[in-house]
């Protein structure tokens, strides 16, 4: 490989909650490695995705949405993760939703390091009823913020991603690959398994309960293409445990079944999954529990 012609770099994906950061990461990498849901603040820790082509390798870091509403140990760790990511990359993708820019977006831009180039990504353009409104919106943002490029995309539909990659490549340095060519994430399978279970909590339970739950993997055994996984769902109250389990255990079975299917697709082999629900009052403020469950310190 000619290293002078090859480009490689790290790219942080930032934005307020629910602008589509995780969906964008999954589209860019071509695999589902960051969990998604329609509920905001689904991502809780840094998730890396790796895009490798013959002449480039981009390591994307999907960050949690910056937390300002609740002061818990979990939210402090999430904010710390965002801040650290911003100082460890070559480019920042600042993601906003088309025609829905507000002070929350602007306040996040003010947190970005001044020396790192920023690409403004206008997501969800496929949802615009009047496409003629997009150009004035882009011009207004261009006049307000010093960004290296502005790229409209639809992460959901996969639109505009080639243009986005070209804009990023122009900003990352020349150099060799940072990871092997067949790697798509630096996350362990253990972490990916826990995240897939947590995604099902967001998708299959009510609006509030998923935020009061966490998932950890107690045991992970891998033999060839077979994985045996024992996981725990931690909730804050006994009433939450009853909701997660559901009548005759049906809800928990559904969560585990959907998560297992996604794991088998991602890991490429058979998965035996057991999931238990435990009550740990105040877990979101217990740094020992958070550390055991893999949240960034």
C-alpha positions in Angstrom: 0.0 0.0 0.0 1.3 3.5 -0.9 1.0 5.3 2.4 1.4 8.7 0.8 -1.8 8.1 -1.3 -3.7 6.4 1.5 -5.7 8.5 4.0 -6.8 7.4 7.5 -8.3 9.3 10.4 -10.7 9.4 13.3 -14.1 11.2 12.9 -16.4 12.1 15.8 -20.1 12.2 15.2 -21.8 14.7 17.5 -25.2 16.3 17.8 -28.1 16.7 20.2 -30.2 13.6 21.0 -32.3 12.1 18.2 -30.8 13.7 15.2 -29.8 10.4 13.7 -26.1 9.9 14.7 -26.3 6.2 15.3 -28.3 5.6 12.1 -25.6 7.6 10.2 -22.8 5.5 11.7 -24.5 2.2 10.8 -25.0 3.4 7.2 -21.5 4.6 6.8 -20.0 1.3 8.1 -22.6 -0.9 6.4 -23.3 -2.9 9.5 -25.6 -2.4 12.6 -23.1 -1.7 15.3 -24.8 1.2 17.1 -28.3 0.7 18.5 -31.1 2.9 17.3 -34.7 3.7 18.3 -37.1 6.6 17.8 -36.6 7.6 21.4 -33.9 10.2 22.1 -30.7 9.6 24.1 -30.5 5.9 23.1 -26.7 5.9 22.9 -24.9 5.9 26.3 -21.3 5.3 25.4 -18.8 5.8 22.6 -19.3 3.4 19.7 -16.7 3.1 17.0 -17.4 2.0 13.4 -14.7 1.5 10.8 -15.1 2.2 7.1 -12.2 0.7 5.0 -11.7 1.1 1.3 -8.6 0.5 -0.9 -7.3 4.1 -0.5 -8.8 5.1 2.9 -9.9 4.1 6.4 -12.2 6.2 8.5 -12.8 5.4 12.2 -16.1 6.9 13.2 -16.9 7.6 16.9 -20.7 7.8 17.6 -21.1 9.8 20.8 -24.0 10.1 23.2 -26.2 13.2 22.9 -24.9 15.8 25.4 -26.9 15.5 28.6 -28.0 18.7 30.4 -31.3 17.7 32.2 -30.3 15.3 34.9 -27.1 15.2 37.1 -26.4 11.5 37.6 -23.1 9.6 37.5 -24.3 8.0 34.3 -24.9 11.4 32.6 -21.6 12.8 33.8 -19.8 9.8 32.3 -21.7 10.3 29.0 -20.8 14.0 28.9 -17.2 13.2 29.7 -17.2 10.7 26.8 -18.4 13.3 24.4 -15.8 15.9 25.5 -12.9 13.4 25.3 -14.0 12.2 21.8 -13.8 15.7 20.5 -10.1 16.1 21.4 -9.1 12.7 20.0 -10.2 13.0 16.3 -9.2 14.6 13.0 -12.6 15.7 11.9 -16.0 16.3 13.6 -19.3 15.6 12.0 -21.8 18.0 13.5 -25.2 16.4 12.8 -28.4 18.5 12.9 -31.9 17.8 11.6 -33.1 19.6 8.4 -35.0 22.8 9.1 -35.0 22.1 12.9 -32.0 24.0 14.0 -32.3 25.6 17.5 -30.2 26.8 20.4 -29.5 23.3 21.5 -27.6 22.7 18.3 -25.8 26.1 18.5 -24.7 25.5 22.1 -23.1 22.2 21.1 -21.2 23.8 18.3 -19.7 26.2 20.8 -18.3 23.2 22.7 -16.3 22.0 19.6 -12.5 22.4 19.6 -11.6 25.3 17.4 -8.6 23.6 15.7 -10.5 20.6 14.5 -12.3 20.9 11.1 -16.1 20.5 11.3 -18.4 19.1 8.6 -22.0 20.1 9.1 -24.3 17.2 8.3 -27.9 18.1 7.6 -29.8 14.9 8.2 -33.3 13.7 7.4 -33.6 15.7 4.2 -35.9 12.9 2.9 -38.6 14.1 5.4 -38.9 17.6 3.9 -42.2 18.3 2.3 -40.9 21.3 0.5 -37.3 20.7 -0.8 -37.1 24.4 -1.9 -36.7 25.4 1.8 -33.4 23.5 2.1 -31.1 25.9 0.1 -32.1 29.0 2.2 -31.6 26.9 5.3 -28.1 25.9 4.2 -27.2 29.5 3.3 -28.3 30.8 6.7 -26.1 28.2 8.5 -23.2 28.8 6.2 -23.3 32.5 7.2 -23.4 31.7 10.9 -20.9 28.9 11.4 -17.4 28.3 10.2 -17.6 24.8 8.8 -15.3 23.1 6.3 -18.2 21.7 4.4 -22.0 21.4 4.6 -23.5 18.1 3.3 -27.2 17.3 3.2 -28.0 13.6 3.8 -30.6 11.0 4.7 -29.0 8.4 6.9 -32.2 6.5 6.9 -32.4 6.3 3.1 -28.6 6.3 2.5 -28.7 9.5 0.5 -25.7 11.8 0.2 -23.3 9.5 1.9 -20.8 9.4 -0.9 -20.6 13.2 -0.9 -20.1 13.1 2.9 -17.2 10.6 2.7 -15.5 12.8 0.0 -15.8 15.8 2.3 -14.3 13.9 5.2 -11.4 12.4 3.1 -10.4 15.9 2.1 -9.8 16.7 5.7 -8.1 13.6 7.2 -4.3 13.1 6.9 -2.3 10.7 4.7 -1.2 7.6 6.5 -1.6 3.8 6.9 -4.6 2.0 8.2 -5.4 2.2 12.0 -7.2 -1.2 12.0 -7.2 -4.4 9.9 -9.2 -4.2 6.7 -11.9 -6.6 7.8 -12.6 -4.9 11.2 -15.9 -2.9 11.4 -15.7 -1.8 15.1 -13.3 -1.7 18.0 -16.1 -2.8 20.4 -16.0 -6.3 21.8 -18.7 -8.8 21.0 -19.6 -8.7 24.7 -20.4 -5.0 24.6 -22.3 -5.4 21.3 -24.4 -8.1 22.8 -25.4 -5.9 25.8 -26.2 -3.0 23.5 -28.5 -5.1 21.3 -30.4 -6.2 24.3 -30.7 -2.6 25.5 -32.0 -1.6 22.0 -34.9 -4.0 22.4 -35.8 -2.5 25.7 -36.1 0.9 23.9 -38.1 -0.6 21.1 -40.5 -2.9 23.0 -41.1 -1.2 26.3 -42.8 2.1 27.2 -41.4 5.7 26.9 -39.8 6.0 30.3 -38.7 2.5 31.5 -35.8 2.0 29.1 -34.1 5.1 30.6 -34.3 3.4 34.0 -32.6 0.2 32.8 -29.1 -0.9 32.0 -27.7 -4.1 30.5 -24.6 -6.0 31.4 -23.1 -9.4 30.2 -22.2 -11.7 33.1 -20.7 -14.4 31.0 -19.7 -14.6 27.4 -18.4 -17.9 26.0 -17.3 -18.3 22.3 -16.5 -21.6 20.7 -16.0 -21.4 16.9 -19.2 -19.8 15.6 -21.2 -20.6 18.7 -21.8 -18.1 21.5 -23.3 -18.7 24.9 -24.3 -15.4 26.6 -25.7 -14.8 30.1 -26.9 -11.2 30.5 -28.6 -9.1 33.2 -31.0 -6.3 32.8 -30.7 -3.9 35.8 -33.7 -1.8 36.8 -34.3 0.7 39.6 -37.6 -0.6 41.1 -39.4 -3.9 41.6 -42.3 -2.5 39.6 -39.9 -2.0 36.7 -38.8 -5.6 36.9 -42.4 -6.8 36.6 -42.9 -4.7 33.5 -39.7 -6.0 31.8 -40.6 -9.6 32.5 -44.3 -9.1 31.5 -47.2 -11.5 31.9 -45.9 -15.0 32.1 -42.5 -13.8 31.1 -43.7 -12.9 27.6 -42.1 -9.5 27.4 -38.7 -10.7 28.5 -38.9 -13.6 26.1 -39.6 -11.1 23.2 -36.7 -8.9 24.2 -34.3 -11.8 24.3 -35.6 -13.4 21.1 -35.3 -10.2 19.1 -31.8 -9.5 20.5 -30.6 -13.0 19.8 -31.6 -12.8 16.1 -29.7 -9.6 15.7 -26.6 -11.1 17.5 -26.7 -14.1 15.2 -26.8 -11.8 12.1 -23.9 -9.7 13.4 -21.7 -12.4 14.8 -22.4 -14.9 12.0 -23.2 -17.9 14.2 -25.6 -19.5 16.6 -26.3 -17.7 19.9 -27.7 -19.2 23.1 -28.9 -16.3 25.2 -30.2 -16.2 28.7 -31.4 -12.9 30.2 -32.3 -12.1 33.8 -33.8 -9.0 35.4 -32.4 -7.7 38.7 -33.3 -4.7 40.9 -30.4 -2.4 41.8 -31.9 0.8 43.3 -29.9 3.9 42.3 -27.8 2.1 39.7 -27.4 5.3 37.6 -25.6 7.0 40.4 -23.5 3.9 41.4 -20.1 4.2 39.7 -19.1 0.7 40.7 -22.1 -0.7 38.8 -21.5 1.6 35.8 -17.9 0.5 35.6 -18.8 -3.2 35.8 -21.3 -2.6 32.9 -18.6 -1.1 30.7 -19.4 2.6 30.8 -16.5 5.0 30.2 -14.8 6.3 33.3 
